[in-house]
Amino acid sequence: MRNTMQYVVDNRGVKTSVIVPFEKWEKINENYIKLQNKLKVFLAIQDGLGEIRTARKHGHKLQTLSDFLNESNS
C-alpha cells in the first residue's frame, strides 16, 4: 500500500489538489474534530469570562458554583 501523498498540478506546475491515503485522511479528520471541540470549549470559557467582567463592571451579583450545582439537581 502506498503511504505517500500525491499532488495534482495544473499546466503551469502549480499544486491544485492533493491525494491523501485514506488512513492518513481519517487521522487528519479525527485530529481536526478534536481541535474543533477544544476551540468550542475555549470560546465558551472566553465568553463566560466576558460575562463575568461585564457583570462585575455593572455591579450585578454572580451565581455561585453551589447555587448552580443545586439548580442542576432540581
HUCORFEN-V663427 format. One record per residue. N is the residue number from 0. RES is the residue in three letters. SS is DSSP state (H for helix, E for strand, - for the rest). NEAR is the number of other C-alpha atoms within 8 Angstrom. D_LAST is the distance of its C-alpha to the last C-alpha in Angstrom with 2 decimals. Layout:
# HUCORFEN-V663427
n/res/ss/near/d_last
N/RES/SS/NEAR/D_LAST
N/RES/SS/NEAR/D_LAST
This chain:
# HUCORFEN-V663427
n/res/ss/near/d_last
0/MET/-/2/56.61
1/ARG/-/4/56.97
2/ASN/-/5/54.28
3/THR/-/6/55.49
4/MET/-/8/54.47
5/GLN/E/7/57.03
6/TYR/E/9/57.54
7/VAL/E/9/58.79
8/VAL/E/10/61.11
9/ASP/-/8/62.73
10/ASN/-/5/66.49
11/ARG/-/5/66.41
12/GLY/-/6/64.72
13/VAL/-/7/61.36
14/LYS/E/9/58.35
15/THR/E/8/56.39
16/SER/E/7/54.18
17/VAL/E/9/53.32
18/ILE/E/8/53.12
19/VAL/-/9/50.68
20/PRO/-/10/50.62
21/PHE/H/6/47.61
22/GLU/H/6/46.21
23/LYS/H/8/46.47
24/TRP/H/9/44.79
25/GLU/H/8/41.83
26/LYS/H/8/41.43
27/ILE/H/8/41.77
28/ASN/H/8/39.17
29/GLU/H/8/36.73
30/ASN/H/8/37.21
31/TYR/H/8/36.82
32/ILE/H/8/33.42
33/LYS/H/8/32.27
34/LEU/H/8/33.62
35/GLN/H/8/31.91
36/ASN/H/8/28.52
37/LYS/H/8/29.34
38/LEU/H/8/30.44
39/LYS/H/8/27.15
40/VAL/H/8/25.31
41/PHE/H/8/27.95
42/LEU/H/8/27.87
43/ALA/H/8/24.09
44/ILE/H/8/24.63
45/GLN/H/8/27.56
46/ASP/H/8/25.66
47/GLY/H/8/22.95
48/LEU/H/8/25.78
49/GLY/H/8/27.44
50/GLU/H/8/24.43
51/ILE/H/9/24.43
52/ARG/H/8/28.18
53/THR/H/8/27.97
54/ALA/H/11/25.32
55/ARG/H/9/27.45
56/LYS/H/7/30.58
57/HIS/-/6/29.39
58/GLY/-/6/27.84
59/HIS/-/7/24.24
60/LYS/-/6/21.53
61/LEU/-/6/19.49
62/GLN/-/6/15.82
63/THR/-/6/15.81
64/LEU/H/6/14.58
65/SER/H/6/12.67
66/ASP/H/8/10.90
67/PHE/H/9/10.28
68/LEU/H/8/9.03
69/ASN/H/8/6.65
70/GLU/H/7/5.48
71/SER/H/6/5.58
72/ASN/H/5/3.79
73/SER/-/4/0.00
